[in-house]
Amino acid sequence: MFNQLKMLTAAYCLSMLTWGDMALSQRTFGTNGRSGATGVTGAKGAQGPSKTIFAKTSYSEHILQGTDGGDGGFGYNGRDAYCRARPSQVSYNLRAASGGNGGNGGNGGNGGNGGTATVYYTSDAALRATLIDSAGGYGGYPGAPGYGGSACYCEVYSWNIQTCNGPDDCRTRTYTCRDGRDGGNGRYGIDGREGLPGRVDFVKRSSVLPSDRPFASAGVSRIDGTPYALSKHVWSSRSGSSARLAPGSIVANSYREYQRTVTGTMNVFWDGFFPASRFPSSSATISISDSGSMDIGFSDEIWVEGTKEVSGTTTNFFVSNAVLESDVDDLKSGGLLKTEKDLELIVIDSSGVSEIVNTVWDIKIEAEDRFRRGRLKKVFDGVVPQNLISSERGRRFVLELGQLDLDTKKLKRNTEVRVTVKARRSFGGKSKTVEFIINRSLR
């Protein structure tokens, strides 16, 4: 029984080897054809012209159509396979070369959007005599695909080869040839999108609105004492614009109607701990809202604290303090001093902004386990009370860590200590956390 099992196993392995040899011995004759390139995308249509229109009771037409998108280009045909002479009576399987696939057609270009119109009028009758055609352009047609290339074919599909290892040890093996595959045709491109109709703004007045100035920007170093007069046109959004115009008008359904213009002036006064000249690369932006209220914002790298006073259309903004965000980050360790109950952490503020920046000190103290070298045990994790923190002109902090509720048994001489410092700093409505780690062996 055991011998039969060995024979079956050997026969199975031999059969697997034979099939593996046959699979590995297949070769391609000829050269596969290249695939065709994709057709070019059609050009995008141009947006229609914008126009200011003064509506009158006499009929008028205004054509503001977007132009049509261009048609997509044809996909290129795949190349035919290059068919060399088929090898004959070879001791391996053959596969003929395949044709290249056809390229896809190019997509049609999108139509251009219709142009916008600003219509000044004094009566609804004048609007109903005004036709505006601000239709979007048609999308371009897609390009047709390319055809696939032709494959190579076999002349003889099977043949026998006899091999002998001696006069009585011969075997015959059959080899095959498989035709190549014709290349597939490409696909059509996609239709271009039709352009959108243009929007209309309605203004019920006979003269053109003057340009508004809804915001102003300036460098921080130049804003002190400078008045900024701003104005903003206020619009309401509504729907049904074509119903207000002459029949046949093609415009976007939603429109804007002019309501009023708000104005205001802001004065900025700098009275910070640091002078405005300390911030030469920072900028301020003053803006006015639809309600007429005014506001001021600053570039991200500067943190500002101030108050605002409003009297009628005049707003005064008083800067009480300002710091650079990079100065808020500028904390570093000054060392971990002494041992056990006298343990002190020194932190240096090189920029000297801590007199005006609020800081909460979140400390985590870990000490090496005496019984398991390399493993740290937590000694303290929490906020250091303000009464245990002293400061020298906002430039040097001393944190009396030894006065915290610590497990002093873990802080013996020559103990490796890790202190993780998270300083949560806040000022002018902004905040961030500055983190650093101190590793020290207690002496």
Backbone torsions as a table, in degrees:
resi	resn	phi	psi	omega
1	MET	NA	-41.6	-180.0
2	PHE	-63.5	-40.6	179.2
3	ASN	-65.9	-37.3	178.5
4	GLN	-64.2	-40.4	179.0
5	LEU	-63.1	-40.0	177.9
6	LYS	-64.6	-38.5	-179.7
7	MET	-66.6	-42.0	179.0
8	LEU	-63.8	-40.3	179.0
9	THR	-63.8	-43.1	179.2
10	ALA	-64.3	-39.1	-179.8
11	ALA	-66.4	-40.0	178.8
12	TYR	-62.6	-45.3	179.8
13	CYS	-63.6	-39.0	179.6
14	LEU	-64.8	-41.0	-179.6
15	SER	-65.5	-40.2	177.9
16	MET	-64.0	-39.2	178.6
17	LEU	-65.0	-39.7	-179.0
18	THR	-64.6	-47.1	178.5
19	TRP	-63.9	-37.3	177.1
20	GLY	-63.7	-40.9	178.4
21	ASP	-62.9	-39.5	-178.5
22	MET	-66.4	-41.1	-179.7
23	ALA	-64.9	-40.5	-178.4
24	LEU	-74.3	-19.9	-173.7
25	SER	-88.5	-0.5	179.3
26	GLN	-73.2	135.3	179.5
27	ARG	-130.8	150.6	178.6
28	THR	-97.1	135.0	172.8
29	PHE	-110.8	147.3	-172.7
30	GLY	86.7	179.5	-179.1
31	THR	-123.2	129.2	179.3
32	ASN	-60.2	143.5	177.6
33	GLY	-75.7	150.7	177.6
34	ARG	-75.2	147.8	173.7
35	SER	-74.4	147.8	179.1
36	GLY	-75.4	153.3	179.7
37	ALA	-77.1	154.1	176.3
38	THR	-73.6	141.9	177.8
39	GLY	-66.0	156.1	-177.8
40	VAL	-72.3	149.5	175.7
41	THR	-74.7	139.1	179.4
42	GLY	-63.9	151.4	-179.4
43	ALA	-65.5	145.0	177.2
44	LYS	-75.5	137.5	178.1
45	GLY	-68.2	151.9	-179.6
46	ALA	-81.9	147.7	175.3
47	GLN	-69.4	145.2	178.3
48	GLY	-66.1	162.2	-178.2
49	PRO	-70.4	149.4	172.5
50	SER	-88.9	151.0	-174.3
51	LYS	-151.0	142.0	170.8
52	THR	-98.4	125.3	-173.7
53	ILE	-120.8	133.6	172.8
54	PHE	-105.6	103.4	-174.9
55	ALA	-70.6	138.2	176.6
56	LYS	-128.4	167.1	-179.1
57	THR	-73.0	-15.5	174.2
58	SER	-82.8	142.3	-173.0
59	TYR	-64.5	138.8	176.2
60	SER	-146.4	151.1	179.2
61	GLU	-120.8	143.7	-178.9
62	HIS	-138.1	113.1	-175.5
63	ILE	-99.3	115.1	-177.3
64	LEU	-126.9	34.3	-174.1
65	GLN	-68.5	146.1	168.8
66	GLY	-76.9	156.1	-179.8
67	THR	-85.8	159.6	-178.1
68	ASP	-73.3	150.7	174.2
69	GLY	-74.8	154.1	178.8
70	GLY	-78.2	156.0	178.9
71	ASP	-75.1	148.2	176.3
72	GLY	-71.3	150.1	179.8
73	GLY	-79.1	158.5	177.7
74	PHE	-68.0	143.2	171.6
75	GLY	-71.3	149.0	-178.9
76	TYR	-84.7	145.5	179.5
77	ASN	-68.0	146.0	173.1
78	GLY	-70.5	152.1	179.6
79	ARG	-80.1	146.2	173.3
80	ASP	-68.4	150.0	174.7
81	ALA	-66.5	146.9	175.6
82	TYR	-90.7	115.7	-171.1
83	CYS	-102.0	102.7	172.8
84	ARG	-78.6	169.1	177.3
85	ALA	-62.6	134.7	-179.7
86	ARG	-69.9	131.0	174.9
87	PRO	-61.9	144.5	-178.8
88	SER	-113.7	146.6	176.0
89	GLN	51.9	46.0	177.7
90	VAL	-98.1	154.8	-175.7
91	SER	-96.6	49.1	173.0
92	TYR	-158.0	160.4	179.6
93	ASN	-77.4	154.4	-177.9
94	LEU	-122.1	147.3	173.5
95	ARG	-132.4	125.4	-179.1
96	ALA	-74.2	152.1	-179.0
97	ALA	-67.0	149.7	-177.7
98	SER	-101.7	156.1	176.6
99	GLY	-79.4	156.7	178.6
100	GLY	-76.7	149.4	177.7
101	ASN	-72.8	149.5	175.4
102	GLY	-74.0	148.2	178.8
103	GLY	-76.3	152.1	177.1
104	ASN	-72.8	150.7	174.9
105	GLY	-70.4	150.9	178.6
106	GLY	-72.8	150.2	177.5
107	ASN	-73.3	148.2	175.4
108	GLY	-70.7	146.2	178.4
109	GLY	-73.0	147.7	177.8
110	ASN	-71.3	145.1	175.9
111	GLY	-71.8	150.7	178.4
112	GLY	-74.4	147.1	176.9
113	ASN	-71.1	153.7	176.3
114	GLY	-68.6	155.4	-179.7
115	GLY	-75.2	158.8	178.9
116	THR	-90.7	152.8	-179.8
117	ALA	-131.8	138.8	170.8
118	THR	-111.5	116.6	-173.5
119	VAL	-109.2	118.6	173.7
120	TYR	-94.5	132.5	-176.9
121	TYR	-147.7	160.0	176.1
122	THR	-119.9	-10.5	177.9
123	SER	-150.1	154.1	177.3
124	ASP	-66.6	-28.9	178.7
125	ALA	-62.6	-35.5	178.5
126	ALA	-66.1	-36.7	177.5
127	LEU	-65.6	-42.0	-178.0
128	ARG	-68.5	-12.0	175.9
129	ALA	-98.2	7.7	-176.1
130	THR	-114.8	115.4	176.9
131	LEU	-99.2	128.4	176.9
132	ILE	-122.8	119.9	175.2
133	ASP	-107.8	98.6	-179.4
134	SER	-117.2	42.1	-178.2
135	ALA	-69.2	149.5	173.9
136	GLY	-75.9	154.4	178.2
137	GLY	-72.0	156.8	177.7
138	TYR	-71.8	149.7	174.2
139	GLY	-74.1	150.3	179.4
140	GLY	-73.1	156.8	177.9
141	TYR	-75.1	151.2	177.8
142	PRO	-77.1	153.7	176.9
143	GLY	-80.2	150.7	178.9
144	ALA	-76.0	153.2	-178.3
145	PRO	-79.2	161.2	172.1
146	GLY	-85.1	156.6	179.3
147	TYR	-87.1	152.5	177.0
148	GLY	-75.2	151.4	178.7
149	GLY	-80.5	160.0	-178.8
150	SER	-80.3	147.8	-179.7
151	ALA	-93.5	171.4	170.8
152	CYS	-88.8	155.1	-177.1
153	TYR	-128.9	157.0	179.4
154	CYS	-82.5	146.8	171.8
155	GLU	-92.9	-37.3	176.8
156	VAL	-124.8	131.2	-173.0
157	TYR	-97.8	-13.4	175.3
158	SER	-158.4	153.2	177.4
159	TRP	-156.4	158.4	-177.2
160	ASN	-110.2	141.7	175.8
161	ILE	-127.2	126.1	178.3
162	GLN	-103.3	132.4	176.5
163	THR	-124.1	142.3	-177.2
164	CYS	-129.9	138.2	173.0
165	ASN	-105.0	8.0	-179.4
166	GLY	168.4	173.7	-176.7
167	PRO	-62.5	-27.2	-177.7
168	ASP	-114.9	12.7	-177.4
169	ASP	-127.8	74.8	-179.5
170	CYS	-122.1	148.7	173.9
171	ARG	-145.4	153.6	-177.6
172	THR	-114.8	129.6	179.2
173	ARG	-118.7	138.9	-179.7
174	THR	-99.3	130.7	177.2
175	TYR	-114.5	155.1	-174.6
176	THR	-128.6	162.5	173.8
177	CYS	-126.1	133.9	179.3
178	ARG	-114.3	136.1	178.4
179	ASP	-63.5	150.6	172.5
180	GLY	-72.6	171.9	-178.8
181	ARG	-102.5	130.0	173.2
182	ASP	-63.8	142.3	178.9
183	GLY	-64.3	144.6	177.8
184	GLY	-77.1	149.9	175.7
185	ASN	-72.5	148.7	175.5
186	GLY	-70.7	-179.0	177.5
187	ARG	-109.8	158.7	176.0
188	TYR	-66.1	151.2	173.6
189	GLY	-71.0	-176.8	-178.5
190	ILE	-102.8	141.5	177.1
191	ASP	-59.4	141.3	173.7
192	GLY	-68.8	152.5	-179.6
193	ARG	-81.0	139.6	177.1
194	GLU	-70.0	140.0	179.1
195	GLY	-66.9	157.3	-179.9
196	LEU	-85.6	147.6	175.9
197	PRO	-67.9	151.0	-177.0
198	GLY	-75.9	158.6	-179.2
199	ARG	-92.2	152.9	178.6
200	VAL	-119.1	135.1	170.2
201	ASP	-108.9	130.6	179.4
202	PHE	-105.8	132.5	178.8
203	VAL	-129.8	115.2	-178.0
204	LYS	-88.5	82.3	174.9
205	ARG	-166.9	162.7	-173.9
206	SER	-94.1	-14.9	-178.2
207	SER	-115.6	158.5	-176.4
208	VAL	-71.5	139.6	176.1
209	LEU	-66.3	134.9	173.6
210	PRO	-69.7	156.7	178.9
211	SER	-63.2	138.7	176.4
212	ASP	-95.8	167.8	-179.9
213	ARG	-135.0	82.8	-173.2
214	PRO	-77.7	-12.4	177.2
215	PHE	-153.5	161.8	177.2
216	ALA	-145.1	143.5	179.9
217	SER	-124.0	147.3	179.0
218	ALA	-158.7	160.0	175.1
219	GLY	-68.1	143.5	-178.7
220	VAL	-57.8	-35.4	-177.3
221	SER	-69.3	-8.9	-177.0
222	ARG	-116.2	3.0	-172.8
223	ILE	-88.4	-16.1	-175.4
224	ASP	-62.2	120.2	175.5
225	GLY	78.6	2.9	-178.3
226	THR	-93.0	124.9	176.4
227	PRO	-80.6	138.6	179.0
228	TYR	-120.5	108.3	179.1
229	ALA	-92.0	121.4	-177.2
230	LEU	-122.7	158.6	175.9
231	SER	-147.3	152.6	-179.1
232	LYS	-148.0	130.5	173.4
233	HIS	-78.2	133.3	-179.2
234	VAL	-105.6	129.5	-177.5
235	TRP	-122.7	152.4	171.1
236	SER	-113.5	141.8	180.0
237	SER	-94.8	132.1	-179.0
238	ARG	-139.5	176.1	179.1
239	SER	-128.9	159.8	179.5
240	GLY	95.0	38.9	-175.4
241	SER	-66.4	-38.5	-176.1
242	SER	-65.1	-27.7	179.8
243	ALA	-69.1	-19.7	-179.6
244	ARG	-87.2	-15.9	-176.0
245	LEU	-103.8	-179.6	179.7
246	ALA	-64.8	147.4	177.6
247	PRO	-55.0	141.9	-178.3
248	GLY	94.4	-5.4	178.7
249	SER	-68.2	141.2	177.6
250	ILE	-123.4	104.3	-179.3
251	VAL	-143.3	167.6	175.5
252	ALA	-62.4	145.8	-177.0
253	ASN	-65.9	-40.0	-179.4
254	SER	-83.9	146.6	-179.6
255	TYR	-145.9	170.3	176.2
256	ARG	-115.7	141.5	176.6
257	GLU	-118.7	127.0	179.3
258	TYR	-66.2	133.8	-179.7
259	GLN	-109.1	-55.0	-175.5
260	ARG	-167.8	175.6	174.1
261	THR	-122.8	126.6	177.7
262	VAL	-102.4	147.8	-179.3
263	THR	-133.1	158.6	177.5
264	GLY	-172.0	162.5	179.1
265	THR	-130.0	135.8	175.2
266	MET	-118.3	134.1	171.9
267	ASN	-111.7	134.4	178.9
268	VAL	-111.9	129.0	179.6
269	PHE	-121.0	125.6	-176.0
270	TRP	-98.4	119.1	178.1
271	ASP	-137.5	41.8	-175.3
272	GLY	-82.6	164.6	175.9
273	PHE	-60.2	-39.4	174.8
274	PHE	-103.3	143.7	179.7
275	PRO	-70.4	157.9	-179.5
276	ALA	-62.4	-27.5	-179.7
277	SER	-65.7	-12.5	177.5
278	ARG	-71.3	-13.6	-173.8
279	PHE	-121.1	61.9	-174.6
280	PRO	-69.3	-22.7	-177.1
281	SER	-99.1	-0.9	-177.8
282	SER	-93.1	154.9	-177.6
283	SER	-132.6	159.9	177.3
284	ALA	-125.5	146.2	177.4
285	THR	-126.2	121.8	178.3
286	ILE	-102.1	136.3	-177.1
287	SER	-138.1	159.9	176.9
288	ILE	-125.9	138.0	-177.0
289	SER	-94.4	176.6	178.8
290	ASP	-61.8	-27.7	-179.9
291	SER	-82.5	-10.1	-178.8
292	GLY	96.9	-5.2	177.9
293	SER	-72.4	147.8	-176.1
294	MET	-115.6	148.2	-178.7
295	ASP	-141.5	164.0	178.7
296	ILE	-135.2	137.2	177.0
297	GLY	-129.6	159.1	-176.3
298	PHE	-126.1	156.1	179.0
299	SER	-62.2	156.2	-168.3
300	ASP	-60.3	-29.0	-172.4
301	GLU	-79.3	-4.0	-179.7
302	ILE	-121.2	134.6	176.0
303	TRP	-105.3	127.0	-172.8
304	VAL	-126.0	140.0	175.2
305	GLU	-121.8	130.5	-178.4
306	GLY	-163.8	176.9	179.4
307	THR	-128.9	153.9	-176.7
308	LYS	-122.8	134.4	175.9
309	GLU	-122.9	133.8	-176.7
310	VAL	-119.0	132.2	175.2
311	SER	-137.5	101.1	-176.4
312	GLY	65.9	-124.6	179.0
313	THR	-96.0	10.6	180.0
314	THR	-110.0	131.3	178.3
315	THR	-121.2	129.4	175.1
316	ASN	-109.1	129.3	177.4
317	PHE	-116.1	122.8	-177.5
318	PHE	-106.8	114.7	176.8
319	VAL	-81.4	115.8	-179.8
320	SER	-90.9	-32.6	179.2
321	ASN	-158.6	156.0	176.6
322	ALA	-155.3	143.3	177.2
323	VAL	-140.1	155.9	172.9
324	LEU	-83.8	143.0	177.6
325	GLU	-60.1	-34.8	178.4
326	SER	-64.3	-30.5	176.1
327	ASP	-71.7	-33.6	176.9
328	VAL	-63.3	-34.5	-179.7
329	ASP	-74.8	-15.5	-165.8
330	ASP	-82.0	62.7	174.3
331	LEU	-114.5	143.4	176.2
332	LYS	-150.3	159.9	-177.7
333	SER	-73.3	137.3	172.7
334	GLY	-103.9	3.0	176.1
335	GLY	119.0	161.3	176.0
336	LEU	-113.8	116.3	-168.8
337	LEU	-111.3	150.2	172.5
338	LYS	66.4	-166.5	-175.1
339	THR	-140.0	162.4	174.4
340	GLU	44.2	-119.5	-174.9
341	LYS	-67.1	-17.9	-179.9
342	ASP	-97.9	15.4	-176.3
343	LEU	-64.4	123.1	-179.2
344	GLU	-128.3	140.0	174.4
345	LEU	-109.7	126.4	178.4
346	ILE	-103.6	129.7	176.4
347	VAL	-125.2	131.9	-177.6
348	ILE	-105.5	129.4	172.6
349	ASP	-105.5	96.4	-175.0
350	SER	-66.9	-27.7	-177.3
351	SER	-86.8	-15.4	176.4
352	GLY	67.5	36.4	-179.4
353	VAL	-102.0	0.3	-172.3
354	SER	-71.0	-13.7	176.0
355	GLU	-69.0	-22.4	-179.3
356	ILE	-116.6	-12.9	179.1
357	VAL	-98.3	129.3	178.5
358	ASN	-77.7	135.8	-178.4
359	THR	-133.0	129.8	172.6
360	VAL	-111.3	126.1	-174.3
361	TRP	-98.8	113.7	177.7
362	ASP	-105.5	115.7	-170.9
363	ILE	-119.1	138.2	172.0
364	LYS	-124.3	122.2	-179.3
365	ILE	-112.3	128.6	177.3
366	GLU	-128.3	141.2	179.7
367	ALA	-124.5	148.8	-178.8
368	GLU	-67.6	136.8	177.1
369	ASP	-69.9	123.8	-177.8
370	ARG	-64.7	-26.2	-175.4
371	PHE	-96.4	-15.2	179.4
372	ARG	-135.1	93.8	-176.2
373	ARG	-59.3	137.5	178.9
374	GLY	89.6	-13.3	179.1
375	ARG	-99.2	136.1	-178.3
376	LEU	-103.3	141.4	174.6
377	LYS	-115.1	140.5	-178.7
378	LYS	-72.1	130.8	177.6
379	VAL	-104.3	-37.0	-179.4
380	PHE	-158.0	144.3	176.1
381	ASP	-151.5	104.8	-178.6
382	GLY	172.9	-170.7	-177.5
383	VAL	-90.6	135.9	177.8
384	VAL	-81.0	124.3	179.6
385	PRO	-62.2	151.4	-177.6
386	GLN	-63.0	-29.4	-178.3
387	ASN	-71.9	-9.6	177.3
388	LEU	-103.4	12.9	-178.7
389	ILE	-122.0	128.0	174.2
390	SER	-120.6	151.4	-176.0
391	SER	-135.8	143.4	177.0
392	GLU	-111.6	94.7	179.0
393	ARG	56.1	30.3	177.1
394	GLY	70.3	13.2	-177.9
395	ARG	-113.4	-21.1	-177.8
396	ARG	-141.2	121.8	179.5
397	PHE	-107.3	142.3	172.7
398	VAL	-121.2	117.8	179.1
399	LEU	-105.1	115.8	-177.0
400	GLU	-80.7	78.5	-176.8
401	LEU	-67.5	-29.3	180.0
402	GLY	-64.9	-17.7	179.9
403	GLN	-88.8	-1.8	177.1
404	LEU	-76.4	169.0	177.6
405	ASP	-79.6	84.9	-174.5
406	LEU	-107.8	154.9	169.5
407	ASP	-87.8	91.1	-172.3
408	THR	-66.8	-16.7	178.8
409	LYS	-63.8	-23.3	-179.3
410	LYS	-89.4	0.5	-175.7
411	LEU	-119.8	46.6	178.1
412	LYS	-76.7	167.1	178.5
413	ARG	-57.0	143.7	179.7
414	ASN	68.1	12.1	175.7
415	THR	-80.1	135.8	175.8
416	GLU	-79.1	126.2	-176.1
417	VAL	-122.1	139.8	172.6
418	ARG	-119.9	127.1	177.7
419	VAL	-117.1	119.1	176.5
420	THR	-100.1	119.4	-176.2
421	VAL	-107.0	125.6	172.1
422	LYS	-121.8	107.0	179.3
423	ALA	-96.8	109.2	179.6
424	ARG	-88.7	109.0	-172.5
425	ARG	-109.4	137.1	-177.8
426	SER	-141.3	147.5	-179.5
427	PHE	-172.0	136.8	174.4
428	GLY	57.4	33.7	179.0
429	GLY	82.2	1.1	177.9
430	LYS	-115.1	156.7	179.7
431	SER	-152.8	157.7	174.3
432	LYS	-162.0	164.0	-179.3
433	THR	-113.8	127.4	176.0
434	VAL	-103.4	126.2	-174.0
435	GLU	-125.9	139.0	171.3
436	PHE	-152.6	163.1	-174.5
437	ILE	-124.7	138.8	177.8
438	ILE	-119.4	125.3	173.3
439	ASN	-110.0	129.7	-173.7
440	ARG	-152.8	144.0	172.6
441	SER	-98.8	123.0	-177.9
442	LEU	-68.2	139.0	179.3
443	ARG	-111.4	NA	NA
